[in-house]
Structure formats: structure tokens, C-alpha cells
Amino acid sequence: MDQATTGDGRVAIVTGAAGTIGTAMCERFVRDGIRVVVADVTIEPARALAHRLDPSGGRALAVAVDVTDYARVESMVDGALAWAGRIDILVNNAGISEGHVPSWEMPLDAWRRTIDVDLTGVFHGCRAVLPSMLERGWGRIVNISSIAGKEGKNNPAAYAAAKAGVIGLTKSVAFEVAARGILVNAITPGSIWTPAWAALGDERREEVRSRHPIGRFGQAEEVAALVAWLSSEECSFSTGAVFDISGGRAGH
Ligand SMILES: NC(=O)c1ccc[n+]([C@@H]2O[C@H](COP(=O)([O-])OP(=O)(O)OC[C@H]3O[C@@H](n4cnc5c(N)ncnc54)[C@H](O)[C@@H]3O)[C@@H](O)[C@H]2O)c1
């Protein structure tokens, strides 16, 4: 099948698109014939990625957004609608992990910033995009949580709390729009290979790797494949669900 037609003219927004997993998602969407809004707080890498995906600009648009700022999230959605006339898919992927210290030592601003980006940013995305999806009666939202949101351990409390919040938020929003053609799901990755993991010392990296029964880190492309399915027509009877992608690490 002609790749350009498989996406059926669909349009996706990916936040945190210039990061490791976001990049893989954008590449996958474009390969599947889906136009993509490459949204990130750091605009230069987002521009470079959009240009690499489609130098003509027809299939990829770079947009600067800070997901903690609702006005800018609204502008991102308005910009996407002006560019493509529709938004079918939103992947709330932007995330940070700060304050890698015990809770009693965590700087208060690290707590607030993590909750702002990792949880409130996801809410902002859902709030801003849903009116246009509701109008068209079709949509897919995929929220990137983490195994930290289910298990907490070995993660900063703010990150685990925010990612657990994403699961609750996903279930609530999914329930609200379930009968209106919009499916909202979360995924909980284990450790996915990024330059941050590469920068760890050998011993620590081996300790993280060994937490995964499959015996390796996940790859961003594997996450992108799951997100592609959750964003598709084929995903039709799952909403408010939490999809594990942790190499067997999750106990539930
Ligand atoms: N890599 C892993 O092992 C792993 C595991 C579980 C969950 N996750 C989640 O997957 C998502 C992507 O992670 P990654 O490993 O690709 O990280 P990454 O750091 O490579 O990418 C994150 C991206 O988010 C962007 N960003 C940060 N703050 C932002 C803001 N306020 N507004 C808009 N964009 C912002 C960054 O500029 C960056 O491009 C995150 O939500 C992360 O928590 C990652």
C-alpha cells in the first residue's frame, strides 16, 4: 500500500518530540503516512527533526511549546489546526525527571517542576485538544506514564507521583469521552535506551538492565510501535487502559 495513504490524512501532535522516544514516534508516524506536529520546549532540535522528516514541510511541522504553560499549549493546538485542519492523535510525551534524592531532601522546586511538566503538562494537552476531537467524533490520546507510576521504587518520588497521576488522569478523561469516539490510554515503559542511560557507569547500567526479565533495555522504536497501534483505528475497544512495555519488569 502507498505509505502516503495509509495514514488516511491523519495528523498527530507529539510533545517532547525532540527527545529520544519522541523522535522515534515522529519517525514512525511519518512512515505510516501520518502528518506530525513536532512539539518541544527546545525548538532547534524540533526544527531539525521536522526538516529531516520532510524538508518540504508538508508532513512535519516544528512548534515550540512549554507544556507547563496552558496558553502555549493552546497555541500549539491552534497552530496544528491552522496547518492541517484537524488533529487526530495527541501523544503527551514531554517529561523530565529531577530531584534524584530521598523525599526529605528533595528541593521543593524540583517537586513542583516535575509535577508541572509530567502531570499538569499532560492535563494541559488533553484539555486543549479535546474540543476539536469531540467536534469530529474521533481521536486517540496516548499519555506516556512510566513503570515508576506503578511501582515507585528506584525513582524520585516526584517523578513516580506524577507518572501515577498520569494513570489516574488517563482513566478519568477516558471515561468522560469513551462514548464519543475518543480513546485515551497510557503506557508504562520500563528503562528505554537513551543517551542518559549511556552516560551511567557500567555497574549502575548493568543494575538497571538486570531489572528487566527480557535482559535488556527497551528501544525507542519499540515504544513507538505500541504508540502507533494505540493511535490507530485498529485500537478500538481499549480505553482508560495502561499498557506495559517494560520487558517483563512490571509485576502488574
Ligand atoms: N527513557 C526511559 O527509560 C523512560 C522510561 C519511562 C518513561 N519515560 C518517559 O518517556 C517520555 C520521553 O522520555 P525520553 O527518554 O525520550 O526523554 P528525553 O529527555 O529524551 O525527551 C524528553 C523531551 O521532553 C522535552 N521537554 C521537557 N520539558 C518540556 C516542557 N516543559 N514542554 C515541552 N517539552 C518538554 C525535552 O526537551 C525533551 O526533548 C518522558 O515522559 C519520560 O518520562 C522514559
The ligand as an SDF file (V2000), in Angstrom:
LIG
                    3D

 44 48  0  0  0  0  0  0  0  0999 V2000
   13.7000    6.6560   28.6680 N   0  0  0  0  0  0  0  0  0  0  0  0
   13.1240    5.9090   29.5970 C   0  0  0  0  0  0  0  0  0  0  0  0
   13.7330    4.9610   30.1350 O   0  0  0  0  0  0  0  0  0  0  0  0
   11.7010    6.2090   30.0120 C   0  0  0  0  0  0  0  0  0  0  0  0
   11.0440    5.2600   30.8290 C   0  0  0  0  0  0  0  0  0  0  0  0
    9.7340    5.5100   31.2090 C   0  0  0  0  0  0  0  0  0  0  0  0
    9.0840    6.6520   30.7820 C   0  0  0  0  0  0  0  0  0  0  0  0
    9.7470    7.5480   30.0060 N   0  0  0  0  0  0  0  0  0  0  0  0
    9.0060    8.7450   29.5990 C   0  0  0  0  0  0  0  0  0  0  0  0
    9.0360    8.8640   28.1890 O   0  0  0  0  0  0  0  0  0  0  0  0
    8.9730   10.2550   27.8280 C   0  0  0  0  0  0  0  0  0  0  0  0
   10.1290   10.5770   26.8880 C   0  0  0  0  0  0  0  0  0  0  0  0
   11.3350   10.2750   27.5420 O   0  0  0  0  0  0  0  0  0  0  0  0
   12.7760   10.2760   26.8340 P   0  0  0  0  0  0  0  0  0  0  0  0
   13.5460    9.2040   27.4800 O   0  0  0  0  0  0  0  0  0  0  0  0
   12.6310   10.3110   25.3630 O   0  0  0  0  0  0  0  0  0  0  0  0
   13.3370   11.6450   27.4050 O   0  0  0  0  0  0  0  0  0  0  0  0
   14.0880   12.8450   26.6760 P   0  0  0  0  0  0  0  0  0  0  0  0
   14.6700   13.6850   27.7520 O   0  0  0  0  0  0  0  0  0  0  0  0
   14.9800   12.3200   25.5900 O   0  0  0  0  0  0  0  0  0  0  0  0
   12.8860   13.6330   25.9880 O   0  0  0  0  0  0  0  0  0  0  0  0
   12.0130   14.4570   26.6960 C   0  0  0  0  0  0  0  0  0  0  0  0
   11.6690   15.6350   25.8050 C   0  0  0  0  0  0  0  0  0  0  0  0
   10.7130   16.4480   26.5070 O   0  0  0  0  0  0  0  0  0  0  0  0
   11.0560   17.8030   26.2750 C   0  0  0  0  0  0  0  0  0  0  0  0
   10.5160   18.6420   27.3440 N   0  0  0  0  0  0  0  0  0  0  0  0
   10.9510   18.7430   28.6190 C   0  0  0  0  0  0  0  0  0  0  0  0
   10.2220   19.6480   29.2920 N   0  0  0  0  0  0  0  0  0  0  0  0
    9.2930   20.1140   28.4220 C   0  0  0  0  0  0  0  0  0  0  0  0
    8.2540   21.0690   28.5190 C   0  0  0  0  0  0  0  0  0  0  0  0
    8.0360   21.7470   29.6590 N   0  0  0  0  0  0  0  0  0  0  0  0
    7.4610   21.2900   27.4330 N   0  0  0  0  0  0  0  0  0  0  0  0
    7.6890   20.6250   26.2740 C   0  0  0  0  0  0  0  0  0  0  0  0
    8.6800   19.7220   26.1130 N   0  0  0  0  0  0  0  0  0  0  0  0
    9.4670   19.4730   27.1690 C   0  0  0  0  0  0  0  0  0  0  0  0
   12.5840   17.8360   26.2330 C   0  0  0  0  0  0  0  0  0  0  0  0
   13.0750   18.9900   25.5800 O   0  0  0  0  0  0  0  0  0  0  0  0
   12.8960   16.5250   25.5150 C   0  0  0  0  0  0  0  0  0  0  0  0
   13.0170   16.7430   24.1140 O   0  0  0  0  0  0  0  0  0  0  0  0
    9.0150   11.0350   29.1450 C   0  0  0  0  0  0  0  0  0  0  0  0
    7.6980   11.3700   29.5370 O   0  0  0  0  0  0  0  0  0  0  0  0
    9.6290   10.0380   30.1110 C   0  0  0  0  0  0  0  0  0  0  0  0
    9.2610   10.2860   31.4480 O   0  0  0  0  0  0  0  0  0  0  0  0
   11.0490    7.3590   29.6120 C   0  0  0  0  0  0  0  0  0  0  0  0
  1  2  1  0
  2  3  2  0
  2  4  1  0
  4  5  1  0
  4 44  2  0
  5  6  2  0
  6  7  1  0
  7  8  2  0
  8  9  1  0
  8 44  1  0
  9 10  1  0
  9 42  1  0
 10 11  1  0
 11 12  1  0
 11 40  1  0
 12 13  1  0
 13 14  1  0
 14 15  2  0
 14 16  1  0
 14 17  1  0
 17 18  1  0
 18 19  2  0
 18 20  1  0
 18 21  1  0
 21 22  1  0
 22 23  1  0
 23 24  1  0
 23 38  1  0
 24 25  1  0
 25 26  1  0
 25 36  1  0
 26 27  1  0
 26 35  1  0
 27 28  2  0
 28 29  1  0
 29 30  1  0
 29 35  2  0
 30 31  1  0
 30 32  2  0
 32 33  1  0
 33 34  2  0
 34 35  1  0
 36 37  1  0
 36 38  1  0
 38 39  1  0
 40 41  1  0
 40 42  1  0
 42 43  1  0
M  CHG  2   8   1  16  -1
M  END
$$$$
